[in-house]
Amino acid sequence: MKPVYFPFTYINDTVAQDLYACFGQVTVYQPGAHDVPENMQRLADEGLLDLKVPVSGDEARLEALIKEYKEWGELHQKSDTAFLKAIGERVPFFDDTFSTELASQIKKIRDENYSKKKPDILFNARLFLCLAQDYDLVQDGINRDLISVYEMEKKLFDGLTHEDEMFFSKNTGSSLQAADDSGKYKIKERIEAWTYLMSNDMEMAQFFVTNNKDAFDYIIEKAGDSQKIIELSHIPFSPQSEVMHKWQEMLSEQIEGLLKNDDFTIDEKIYNLPAVKEPESEMSLKIFRIINKSRRDFINNILGQDYQDVMINNKGEINKSIFICLFEPSHPT
């Protein structure tokens, strides 16, 4: 059982470590074989992530367009992430004018593919995910910087008297502002683009996990008939604890059973949460089954019937349940 993370192609160290502690190695799709984020490559080398590129090719074209978009964003929007916001307000990524329209707006980039009558929907989806990944990477860096400043500020306050603290707060206020929550930015478009990528994974994954509630809710709404299988809240989280390790093994066995047999019954012992002393954090877990749907049905419910002709050929596929998991860790602040 190796969950596939969705709908993002970027994952930071904290999320990757939390998922690994609960599920073991997690698959994260990449929109191209070029320019994998440094932290993700390190996490893959350490065994926490399985980086998979379901579709390759056109790497040079992807890199050229991304470079042009970044330069355009920096020139016109004074921001190296503005290009994603700018393009997102114009046309959906799957529109046949996506790459053509943007190229003409920026530097009128042209190649033989732009003149095709049939839109290259898969390439456009990969391009969108590349841009979104860069955006998420920058936002994560901003958040890390804010946390560092917060920690330094906290140490400073710890050394102040009450009078000093009141004076400082009154005269400076709070200078910290949270960065944009990239996880909430263009969820529908991200899911659709990611689904095009996932549709080309020949291993036909059945178990998908996200830490984003909006993405989870969107998939459950669009996927059709679904059934809640497991819901656990306030699970004490301590990866090094022996009792936690045994509980995680039981969870893994339950998920494996679900994947192999639609008639599998969950062992009620999974609800006996481990008695962990001084847990590092808490987590909640929710798993839904998408009932009796082939992967083709699942994909087309998300994308809409108009896009059936771009799906891979899987007519001989046996219907198996697909499982969607919402994993929400909470760390002490």
C-alpha positions in Angstrom: 0.0 0.0 0.0 1.6 3.2 -1.2 -0.7 6.2 -1.1 -0.6 8.8 -3.9 -0.5 12.4 -2.6 -2.9 14.9 -4.3 -3.5 17.4 -5.9 -0.1 19.0 -5.4 3.2 18.1 -7.0 5.2 20.0 -4.3 5.4 18.7 -0.7 7.4 20.2 2.1 9.5 18.3 4.7 6.9 18.5 7.5 4.0 17.1 5.5 6.2 14.4 4.0 7.5 13.3 7.4 4.0 13.3 8.9 2.6 11.2 6.0 5.6 8.8 6.1 5.1 8.3 9.9 1.5 7.3 9.3 1.6 5.5 5.9 5.2 4.8 5.0 6.5 5.9 1.6 4.1 8.2 -0.3 4.0 8.7 -4.1 4.1 12.3 -5.4 3.6 12.9 -9.1 5.9 15.3 -11.0 4.7 17.2 -14.1 8.0 16.8 -15.7 11.4 15.1 -15.3 13.2 18.5 -15.0 13.9 20.7 -12.0 12.6 18.6 -9.1 12.6 20.7 -6.0 15.8 20.1 -4.0 14.0 19.2 -0.7 11.8 16.7 -2.5 14.8 15.0 -4.2 16.4 14.7 -0.7 13.3 13.2 0.8 13.1 10.7 -2.1 16.8 9.8 -1.5 16.0 9.2 2.2 13.1 6.9 1.2 10.2 9.1 2.4 8.9 9.9 -1.1 8.5 8.0 -4.4 8.7 10.7 -7.1 6.9 9.5 -10.2 6.7 11.2 -13.6 3.6 9.7 -15.3 4.2 11.6 -18.5 7.6 12.7 -19.9 8.7 14.5 -23.0 8.6 18.1 -24.2 10.9 19.0 -21.2 12.7 21.7 -23.2 9.5 23.3 -24.2 8.1 23.2 -20.7 11.3 24.8 -19.3 11.3 27.5 -22.0 7.7 28.5 -21.4 8.2 28.5 -17.6 11.2 30.8 -18.0 9.3 33.2 -20.2 6.3 33.3 -17.8 8.6 34.0 -14.8 10.4 36.8 -16.7 7.0 38.3 -17.7 5.7 38.0 -14.1 8.8 39.7 -12.7 8.7 42.5 -15.3 4.9 43.3 -15.3 3.8 42.2 -11.8 6.9 42.8 -9.7 6.6 39.3 -8.3 8.1 35.9 -9.3 4.7 34.2 -8.5 2.4 36.7 -10.1 2.4 34.8 -13.4 0.3 32.0 -11.9 -2.3 34.4 -10.6 -2.3 36.3 -13.9 -2.8 33.3 -16.1 -5.3 31.8 -13.8 -7.7 34.7 -14.3 -7.7 34.5 -18.1 -8.4 31.0 -19.3 -8.7 27.5 -17.7 -5.6 25.4 -18.1 -7.4 22.8 -20.3 -8.7 25.4 -22.7 -7.2 25.0 -26.2 -6.0 28.6 -26.1 -4.0 28.3 -22.9 -0.4 28.0 -24.1 -1.2 29.9 -27.3 -2.8 32.9 -25.6 -0.1 33.2 -22.9 2.7 32.8 -25.4 1.3 35.6 -27.5 0.8 37.9 -24.5 4.3 37.4 -23.3 6.7 37.1 -26.2 4.7 35.5 -29.0 6.5 32.3 -28.6 5.7 29.9 -31.4 6.4 26.3 -32.3 4.9 23.6 -34.4 2.5 22.5 -31.6 0.8 25.8 -31.3 -0.6 25.5 -34.8 -2.3 22.2 -34.2 -6.1 22.3 -34.4 -6.4 19.8 -31.5 -5.4 21.2 -28.2 -2.6 19.5 -26.3 -4.6 19.2 -23.1 -2.1 17.0 -21.3 0.8 19.3 -22.0 -1.3 22.3 -20.8 -2.1 20.4 -17.6 1.6 19.7 -17.0 2.5 23.3 -17.7 -0.1 24.5 -15.2 1.2 22.0 -12.6 4.8 23.2 -13.2 3.8 26.8 -12.6 1.7 25.8 -9.5 4.7 23.9 -8.1 6.9 26.9 -8.4 4.3 29.0 -6.7 4.0 26.5 -3.8 7.7 26.3 -3.5 8.0 30.1 -3.1 5.1 30.3 -0.7 6.7 27.5 1.5 9.9 29.5 1.6 8.0 32.6 2.8 6.3 30.6 5.5 9.6 29.1 6.7 11.0 32.7 6.9 8.0 33.8 8.9 8.3 30.9 11.3 12.0 31.8 11.8 11.1 35.4 12.6 8.3 34.3 14.9 10.7 32.1 16.8 13.3 34.9 17.2 10.6 37.3 18.3 9.4 34.7 20.9 12.9 34.4 22.3 13.1 38.2 22.5 9.8 38.4 24.4 10.8 35.6 26.7 13.6 37.9 27.9 11.5 41.0 28.5 9.7 42.1 31.6 6.0 42.6 31.5 6.4 46.4 31.2 9.0 46.0 28.4 6.6 43.6 26.5 3.7 46.0 26.8 5.8 48.9 25.5 7.2 46.9 22.7 3.7 45.7 21.6 2.2 49.1 21.8 4.9 50.8 19.7 5.5 48.1 17.1 2.4 46.0 16.9 2.6 42.7 15.1 4.8 43.0 12.0 4.2 39.4 10.9 1.6 38.6 8.3 0.8 35.1 7.1 1.8 34.2 3.6 -0.9 33.2 1.1 -2.3 29.7 1.7 -1.2 28.1 -1.5 -3.2 25.0 -0.6 -6.4 27.0 -1.1 -5.3 28.6 -4.4 -7.1 27.3 -7.5 -8.1 24.0 -6.0 -10.5 23.1 -8.9 -7.9 23.8 -11.5 -5.2 22.0 -9.6 -7.4 18.9 -9.2 -8.3 18.8 -12.9 -4.7 19.2 -14.0 -3.5 16.6 -11.5 -6.2 14.2 -12.7 -5.0 14.4 -16.3 -1.5 13.5 -15.0 -2.9 10.7 -12.8 -4.8 9.2 -15.7 -1.5 8.3 -17.3 -0.2 6.3 -14.4 -0.2 2.8 -15.6 -0.1 1.3 -12.1 -3.7 2.4 -11.5 -3.5 3.6 -7.9 -6.5 3.1 -5.7 -5.5 5.0 -2.5 -5.1 8.7 -2.6 -4.3 11.0 0.4 -4.4 14.7 0.9 -3.9 17.1 3.8 -6.1 19.7 2.1 -9.8 19.6 3.2 -11.0 21.7 0.2 -9.4 19.2 -2.2 -10.9 16.2 -0.3 -14.4 17.7 -0.2 -14.2 18.6 -4.0 -13.2 15.0 -4.9 -15.9 13.4 -2.8 -18.5 15.7 -4.2 -17.5 15.1 -7.8 -16.7 11.4 -7.6 -20.2 10.2 -7.1 -21.4 7.5 -4.7 -19.1 7.3 -1.7 -19.1 5.7 1.7 -17.2 6.7 4.9 -15.0 3.8 6.0 -12.9 5.2 8.8 -13.0 8.5 10.7 -10.6 9.1 13.6 -9.9 12.3 15.4 -7.4 13.5 18.0 -5.0 10.6 17.4 -1.9 11.1 19.5 1.1 11.2 17.2 4.6 10.1 18.3 6.4 8.3 15.5 9.1 6.9 17.9 6.6 5.3 20.3 6.4 1.5 20.2 2.6 1.6 21.0 2.2 4.1 18.1 4.2 1.9 15.8 1.9 -1.1 16.5 -1.2 0.9 15.9 0.2 2.2 12.6 0.9 -1.4 11.6 -2.8 -2.3 12.3 -3.9 0.7 10.3 -1.8 -0.4 7.4 -3.2 -3.9 7.5 -6.8 -2.5 7.5 -6.1 -0.3 4.4 -4.4 -3.3 2.6 -7.5 -5.4 3.4 -9.8 -2.7 2.0 -7.7 -2.4 -1.2 -7.7 -6.2 -1.8 -11.3 -7.0 -1.0 -14.4 -4.8 -1.3 -16.1 -7.0 1.4 -13.4 -6.5 3.9 -14.7 -5.4 7.4 -12.7 -2.9 9.4 -11.4 -4.3 12.7 -13.0 -2.2 15.5 -9.7 -2.3 17.4 -8.5 0.4 15.1 -10.6 2.8 17.2 -8.7 1.9 20.3 -6.2 4.8 20.0 -2.7 4.3 21.3 -2.0 5.6 24.8 1.0 7.7 23.9 2.7 9.7 26.7 3.6 13.3 25.7 2.7 13.0 22.0 4.5 15.3 19.6 1.3 16.2 17.9 -2.2 15.0 17.0 -3.8 13.9 13.8 -7.2 13.2 12.4 -7.9 10.7 9.6 -10.9 10.2 7.4 -11.1 7.6 4.6 -14.0 7.4 2.1 -14.6 4.7 -0.5 -15.7 5.6 -4.0 -18.1 2.8 -4.6 -17.7 0.4 -7.5 -16.1 2.8 -10.0 -13.5 2.0 -12.6 -10.7 4.5 -12.7 -12.1 5.7 -16.0 -15.4 6.5 -14.4 -13.7 8.2 -11.5 -11.6 10.4 -13.8 -14.5 11.4 -16.0 -16.6 12.3 -13.0 -14.0 14.7 -12.0 -13.3 16.1 -15.4 -16.7 15.8 -17.0 -17.9 13.6 -19.8 -16.6 16.0 -22.4 -13.1 14.8 -21.8 -13.6 11.0 -22.2 -11.7 11.0 -25.5 -8.4 12.1 -23.8 -8.4 9.4 -21.2 -6.1 6.4 -21.6 -7.5 3.2 -22.9 -8.4 1.0 -20.0 -11.5 -0.7 -21.3 -10.4 -4.0 -19.8 -10.1 -2.6 -16.3 -11.8 -4.5 -13.5 -13.9 -2.3 -11.3 -12.2 -1.8 -7.9 -13.0 0.7 -5.2 -11.0 3.8 -4.9 -10.2 5.3 -1.5 -9.7 9.0 -0.7 -8.1 9.9 2.6 -8.0 13.2 4.4 -5.0 13.4 6.8 -4.8 16.4 9.0 -1.9 16.6 11.5 -1.8 19.4 14.1 1.5 20.6 15.5 1.8 22.6 18.7 2.6 26.3 18.2 
